[in-house]
Amino acid sequence: MIDLLVGIFSSTSLGIFSGCGFADRITSMSGQLGTVHRGVVTIAFTAMVTLGIFMLVDALIGLRINKEEEIEGLGIVLHQERGYNEIS
């Protein structure tokens, strides 16, 4: 395993120093870093928008039920359904 990694990282025709594996219009390592930066910014933006939607839904309709309904059971509270027959 170590020999494989040494071969990949020390060879000028393989690995990160070769220039192979770049997408179209990316010709250097700085171009590749720009692409990675754009991806990180996209993920951060997506996380912030998701959090905003989450907070909006929580403010409008709420995301949790009260403690009594949770103890009674969601199936019964939400759609009057029991999972098991009552044995008396």
Secondary structure, 3 states (H helix, E strand, C coil): CHHHHHHHHHCCCCHHHCCCCCCCCCCCHHHHHHHHHHHHHHHHHHHHHHHHHHHHHHHHCCCCCCHHHHHHCHHHHHHCCCCCCCCC
